[in-house]
Amino acid sequence: MNTESFRIRVECYAGYRSEETPRRFFIGGRAIRVENILDRWIAPDHRYFKVRGDDGGVYILRYDDPSDTWALTLFNNGTFEEIRLSST
């Protein structure tokens, strides 16, 4: 099974840090608006955002600071609410 993440294009609110908060992202030609930021956390070279999209799905988006790229690391279509996707 391929465990690599998928590169995506993300539009963000840019605050004092570049690429601060995702507002909308694109998977292929499909646009998904971020309804809620459910969680966020940082690692040494990455920032993670657990978001709910306007399609009801839950996504974990990863921003890689050194390469200035975004990736989709997890997707849940929203039908399995009892499954936790992070420690929150």
C-alpha positions in Angstrom: 0.0 0.0 0.0 1.3 3.4 -0.9 1.6 5.6 2.2 2.8 8.8 0.5 0.8 11.9 0.9 -0.9 13.7 -2.0 0.2 17.2 -3.0 -2.5 19.7 -3.1 -3.0 23.4 -3.7 -4.1 25.4 -0.7 -5.3 29.0 -0.4 -4.7 30.5 3.0 -5.2 33.4 5.3 -1.6 34.7 5.7 -1.1 36.3 9.0 2.2 37.1 10.7 3.5 33.7 9.3 3.2 32.9 5.7 0.6 30.3 4.9 -0.9 30.6 8.4 -4.4 29.1 8.1 -5.9 27.1 5.2 -9.2 28.5 3.8 -9.7 26.4 0.7 -7.8 23.6 -1.0 -7.9 21.9 -4.3 -7.6 18.2 -5.0 -7.3 17.9 -8.8 -9.9 20.3 -10.1 -12.2 20.0 -7.1 -12.3 22.9 -4.7 -13.1 22.3 -1.0 -13.8 25.2 1.3 -12.6 24.8 4.9 -15.6 25.0 7.2 -13.8 24.6 10.5 -10.3 24.2 11.8 -10.7 21.2 14.2 -7.2 21.0 15.4 -3.7 22.2 14.6 -0.2 21.2 15.7 3.4 21.8 14.7 6.4 19.7 14.2 10.0 20.9 13.6 9.6 21.3 9.8 5.8 20.9 9.4 2.5 22.5 10.4 -0.6 20.3 10.5 -4.2 21.3 10.2 -7.2 19.0 10.9 -10.1 20.6 9.0 -13.7 19.9 8.1 -14.5 20.7 4.5 -17.7 22.0 3.0 -18.3 18.4 1.7 -18.5 17.1 5.3 -15.1 15.3 5.0 -12.4 15.6 7.6 -8.9 16.2 6.2 -5.4 16.5 7.7 -3.3 19.0 5.7 0.4 19.3 6.2 2.5 22.3 5.3 6.2 21.7 4.8 8.1 24.9 5.8 11.4 24.1 4.1 9.9 23.3 0.6 6.9 25.6 1.0 4.5 22.8 -0.1 1.2 21.4 1.1 0.1 17.7 1.3 -3.0 15.8 2.1 -2.0 13.2 4.7 -5.4 11.9 5.8 -9.0 11.9 4.6 -12.2 10.7 6.3 -15.5 11.2 4.4 -17.3 12.1 7.7 -19.3 8.9 8.0 -17.2 7.4 10.8 -17.5 10.0 13.5 -16.4 7.6 16.3 -12.9 7.3 14.8 -10.5 9.9 16.2 -8.0 11.3 13.7 -5.8 12.9 16.3 -5.4 13.1 20.0 -8.2 15.7 20.4 
